[in-house]
């Protein structure tokens, strides 16, 4: 019976090695498989990003270029998709903005008309002339209850201006100067009276500075007029919301105001205006002024219509008068043209029209008219036509009949082309015999 072969020392060592190192070997092999990496990273990536985002802004700075490039490529590749995404959001906002703009314009127009066409408006205009102020300033001083002109967000410890919003149409003071002045006054009050004291309101001229303070920030509103009591409450609510949303930015403020860009809409919501409510009276003055204006317009329009009609009638008379040719009438009461010396005087054509000779500016250049009537008149006057001669114009031919002398006929034949006669018919003319 054969004896069993004992195990070799080398085989025992290999078995021991596999027993001790096989788990580590499998772990190393798994690390070389990319799919296992993706699964492991996917499990911890969201929590890691959230934790790092709370720690600092490095993740945001790293992702910003990638997101911007991705967004630009998306817009270039499919701009219609961007329009479909933004359309439901922008359309209601645009509609509300347009409606608000038209409502504001209508209210402003109505208020302006009420102020202009009223006795009170005339009084305010006289006040503006006597005091040297602008009419708008006088109206504002009489009709305005209050207007929040500026809102400032200031860091309490340093007095630096974090955000500043100004109402439309307001002459802007330097926000940094206002915040510096406010900080200086607050330090003076705390040093002189109470270390825990703070400013609530500061009056300067026609304006009031309403202040609300917290541990890290100061919210101040520059108000023209008398601020309502509820304005202080709105400032408190706004400042509380700013502390809630921007607590980290306020604690770590390093001079970059861009981090407070989202505060601007909250500050603009405080820029409000309220006017005095006036009792509605029947606007008799406005009706009277409108009636007078309408009557004046009707009277002016009627006179203008009559003057235009008279001018057109005069131009028509000129065009129908032989020997007168109108070449240009650039404007009313001004005419340029040609006039035959034998034509009628243009000023005699004004008879019966509501026009005066001194109103007209006429320029006439002399010329020789070839109209039949003017040619016949020219022949009679230049040739001293005898009473026994009859002249008639037929189809471009001057027909001469009656009795005349040989001398007159000779003159007619010689001067006819110069007088505008191209063809003569003397077949019906009887010549007196020559005297010997």
GIMO-V463752 format. One record per residue. N is the residue number from 1. PHI is phi in degrees with one decimal (none if undefined). OMEGA is omega in whole degrees, 0 to 359 (999 if undefined). D_FIRST is the distance of its C-alpha to the first C-alpha in whole Angstrom. Layout:
# GIMO-V463752
N,PHI,OMEGA,D_FIRST
N,PHI,OMEGA,D_FIRST
This chain:
# GIMO-V463752
1,none,185,0
2,-77.9,179,4
3,-82.0,179,6
4,-66.3,182,9
5,-75.2,179,12
6,-69.8,179,15
7,-63.6,181,19
8,-77.5,177,21
9,-61.5,181,24
10,-68.1,178,26
11,-66.8,177,25
12,-64.0,181,26
13,-66.9,180,29
14,-67.2,178,30
15,-65.9,178,29
16,-64.3,180,31
17,-64.1,179,34
18,-65.9,180,34
19,-66.2,183,34
20,-85.9,190,37
21,-108.6,183,39
22,-64.2,178,38
23,-60.7,179,42
24,-64.4,179,44
25,-65.1,178,42
26,-64.8,179,43
27,-64.3,178,47
28,-66.1,178,47
29,-66.1,178,46
30,-66.5,179,49
31,-65.5,178,52
32,-84.4,179,51
33,-100.2,183,52
34,-61.5,182,56
35,-65.0,177,56
36,-68.1,176,54
37,-60.6,182,57
38,-57.8,180,60
39,-65.3,181,59
40,-68.2,180,58
41,-65.6,180,62
42,-61.4,181,63
43,-71.0,186,62
44,-107.2,186,64
45,-63.2,182,67
46,-58.3,180,70
47,-63.8,180,69
48,-66.6,179,69
49,-64.9,179,72
50,-64.1,180,74
51,-65.3,180,73
52,-71.1,178,74
53,-65.4,176,78
54,-72.2,182,79
55,-76.0,180,78
56,-157.1,184,80
57,-101.2,185,81
58,-64.4,179,79
59,-63.7,179,77
60,-63.5,179,80
61,-62.3,180,81
62,-71.7,183,78
63,-83.9,184,78
64,-56.0,180,82
65,-60.9,181,82
66,-65.1,181,79
67,-66.5,179,81
68,-63.3,180,84
69,-64.1,178,83
70,-63.8,180,81
71,-65.5,180,85
72,-63.1,179,87
73,-64.7,178,84
74,-62.7,180,84
75,-65.5,180,88
76,-67.7,183,88
77,-77.0,184,86
78,-143.1,179,87
79,-64.6,180,91
80,-63.5,179,91
81,-63.6,178,88
82,-63.3,179,90
83,-62.8,180,93
84,-65.4,180,92
85,-73.9,186,90
86,-84.8,185,93
87,-57.3,180,96
88,-63.1,182,95
89,-86.8,186,96
90,-79.2,184,98
91,-60.0,177,101
92,-61.7,180,101
93,-65.7,179,102
94,-65.2,180,104
95,-62.5,179,106
96,-66.1,181,107
97,-65.4,179,108
98,-65.5,179,110
99,-62.0,179,112
100,-65.6,179,112
101,-63.8,180,114
102,-66.5,177,116
103,-64.3,179,117
104,-65.5,179,118
105,-64.5,179,120
106,-63.9,179,122
107,-64.3,179,122
108,-64.6,179,123
109,-65.8,179,126
110,-62.0,181,127
111,-66.6,179,128
112,-64.8,179,129
113,-64.1,178,132
114,-62.0,182,133
115,-76.9,183,133
116,-78.1,185,135
117,-96.3,176,138
118,-153.4,179,139
119,-64.9,178,141
120,-62.5,178,138
121,-62.8,177,137
122,-65.5,177,140
123,-62.2,180,141
124,-65.0,178,137
125,-67.5,176,138
126,-64.3,177,141
127,-63.5,178,140
128,-64.7,179,137
129,-68.2,183,140
130,-75.7,182,142
131,-92.7,182,139
132,80.7,179,138
133,-87.0,174,134
134,-70.6,181,132
135,-60.0,179,133
136,-63.3,179,129
137,-65.9,179,129
138,-65.7,178,132
139,-61.1,181,131
140,-64.0,181,127
141,-66.8,182,129
142,-91.6,187,131
143,-109.9,186,128
144,-87.4,169,125
145,-81.9,175,123
146,-162.1,175,120
147,-147.3,175,118
148,-81.0,186,115
149,-88.0,182,115
150,-142.3,173,112
151,-132.1,184,109
152,-125.9,173,107
153,-109.3,188,104
154,-125.9,173,104
155,-73.3,190,101
156,-68.8,186,102
157,-69.9,185,101
158,-93.1,183,102
159,76.3,180,105
160,-78.7,181,103
161,-81.2,182,104
162,-94.6,181,101
163,-153.4,185,103
164,-150.1,178,106
165,-126.9,184,108
166,-129.0,178,111
167,-72.8,180,113
168,-66.8,177,115
169,77.4,181,118
170,-105.3,174,118
171,-69.2,190,119
172,-81.8,167,116
173,-87.8,179,116
174,-64.2,182,113
175,-62.6,179,110
176,-65.1,178,109
177,-66.2,180,113
178,-63.9,179,113
179,-65.3,177,110
180,-64.2,178,111
181,-62.8,181,114
182,-62.6,179,112
183,-64.6,180,110
184,-64.5,180,113
185,-65.7,178,115
186,-61.8,177,112
187,-63.2,179,111
188,-63.7,181,115
189,-64.9,181,115
190,-66.8,180,112
191,-73.2,187,113
192,-92.1,188,116
193,-120.8,187,116
194,-144.2,180,113
195,-61.2,180,109
196,-95.0,185,108
197,-76.5,177,111
198,-143.4,181,110
199,-78.8,173,113
200,-114.2,179,113
201,-140.9,175,116
202,-134.7,179,118
203,-95.8,174,122
204,-145.8,181,123
205,66.9,180,126
206,-87.8,185,125
207,-119.4,179,122
208,-128.7,177,119
209,-99.9,180,116
210,-98.1,189,114
211,-123.1,172,110
212,-132.5,187,107
213,-121.2,174,105
214,-137.6,184,101
215,-68.0,186,99
216,-121.9,186,98
217,-143.8,176,101
218,-127.7,177,104
219,-113.4,184,106
220,-123.2,179,109
221,-124.3,176,112
222,-90.6,188,115
223,-116.8,173,117
224,-97.6,184,121
225,102.4,181,123
226,-103.7,182,122
227,-71.8,179,118
228,-74.7,180,117
229,-61.9,183,116
230,-73.0,178,113
231,-63.7,178,112
232,-61.8,179,111
233,-67.2,178,108
234,-66.7,176,107
235,-64.0,178,106
236,-62.5,180,104
237,-62.6,180,102
238,-65.2,180,102
239,-65.9,177,101
240,-64.2,178,98
241,-65.5,178,97
242,-63.0,179,97
243,-64.2,181,95
244,-68.9,186,92
245,-86.5,186,91
246,-124.7,181,92
247,-62.5,182,91
248,-66.3,180,88
249,-65.2,179,91
250,-68.3,180,94
251,-70.4,185,91
252,-107.7,181,90
253,-63.5,183,93
254,-126.2,178,94
255,105.6,180,97
256,-93.0,182,95
257,-79.8,180,97
258,-65.5,180,95
259,-68.9,180,93
260,-105.3,180,96
261,-63.9,180,97
262,-73.6,178,96
263,-78.4,186,98
264,-56.8,178,101
265,-60.9,179,101
266,-67.8,178,101
267,-72.3,180,104
268,-64.7,178,106
269,-65.6,179,106
270,-87.5,181,108
271,-80.7,184,111
272,-123.6,181,113
273,-135.4,177,117
274,-138.2,181,119
275,-105.1,177,123
276,-70.4,176,126
277,-88.0,181,127
278,-99.6,178,130
279,-70.0,181,132
280,-81.3,174,133
281,-111.8,177,137
282,-65.9,187,138
283,-80.4,179,138
284,-62.5,180,142
285,-63.9,179,142
286,-66.6,179,139
287,-64.8,180,141
288,-63.8,180,144
289,-63.8,179,143
290,-66.2,179,141
291,-64.7,178,144
292,-63.6,179,146
293,-64.1,179,143
294,-65.1,178,143
295,-62.7,178,147
296,-63.0,179,147
297,-66.5,179,144
298,-64.7,179,146
299,-62.3,179,149
300,-65.7,180,148
301,-64.8,179,146
302,-65.7,178,149
303,-62.7,179,151
304,-64.7,178,149
305,-64.7,180,149
306,-64.6,179,152
307,-63.0,179,152
308,-66.7,178,150
309,-63.2,179,152
310,-62.4,179,155
311,-66.4,178,153
312,-65.8,177,152
313,-64.1,179,156
314,-65.7,178,157
315,-63.2,178,155
316,-66.6,177,155
317,-63.3,179,159
318,-62.7,182,159
319,-70.1,180,157
320,-91.2,181,159
321,-87.7,179,162
322,-61.8,179,163
323,89.5,178,163
324,-120.0,179,160
325,-129.3,177,157
326,-87.2,179,154
327,-96.7,184,151
328,-160.0,172,149
329,-134.9,188,149
330,-64.9,180,146
331,-153.3,183,147
332,-64.1,178,149
333,70.1,177,153
334,-132.8,184,152
335,-143.9,176,153
336,-132.6,181,153
337,-178.2,182,155
338,-116.3,182,158
339,-140.0,173,162
340,-75.3,180,165
341,-57.3,181,168
342,-89.6,181,170
343,-73.8,180,167
344,-68.0,178,168
345,-67.2,182,167
346,-59.6,181,163
347,-71.0,177,165
348,-70.3,180,167
349,-81.0,179,164
350,-79.5,184,163
351,-62.5,179,166
352,87.4,179,165
353,-111.1,180,161
354,-77.6,178,160
355,-126.6,179,159
356,-108.1,182,161
357,-58.6,182,162
358,-70.2,177,161
359,-76.6,189,158
360,-84.9,172,157
361,-127.1,186,156
362,-112.8,177,157
363,-129.0,183,157
364,-118.5,174,159
365,-101.5,182,159
366,-71.4,175,162
367,-159.3,180,162
368,-106.2,182,164
369,-77.6,177,163
370,-103.5,176,163
371,-68.2,184,164
372,-52.3,181,167
373,-60.2,181,168
374,-72.3,178,168
375,-65.7,178,169
376,-61.3,179,172
377,-65.1,181,173
378,-67.5,179,173
379,-64.7,182,175
380,-64.2,185,178
381,-79.6,184,178
382,-76.4,183,177
383,-99.6,180,180
384,52.2,186,182
385,-62.2,178,182
386,-65.6,180,186
387,-68.9,180,186
388,-84.1,182,187
389,-102.8,177,183
390,-115.3,181,180
391,-113.8,178,177
392,-146.1,182,174
393,-114.1,182,170
394,-131.9,175,169
395,53.3,177,165
396,80.0,182,165
397,-118.6,177,169
398,-87.0,181,172
399,-96.1,182,175
400,-112.8,179,178
401,-135.1,181,181
402,102.5,182,185
403,-123.4,177,187
404,-154.1,179,187
405,-95.8,177,188
406,-64.0,182,187
407,-68.4,180,187
408,-66.9,178,184
409,-64.0,179,182
410,-64.6,177,182
411,-62.0,179,181
412,-59.4,181,178
413,-65.0,181,177
414,-75.3,185,176
415,-96.6,184,175
416,-56.6,179,173
417,-61.9,180,169
418,-73.7,181,170
419,-92.9,178,170
420,97.9,180,167
421,-101.6,179,169
422,-97.6,181,167
423,-131.6,180,169
424,-120.6,173,173
425,-128.0,182,175
426,-110.7,183,179
427,-66.9,181,180
428,-95.2,182,182
429,-92.7,177,183
430,-99.6,182,187
431,-96.2,177,188
432,-73.7,181,192
433,-65.0,180,194
434,-72.7,178,195
435,-86.2,179,198
436,-93.7,999,200
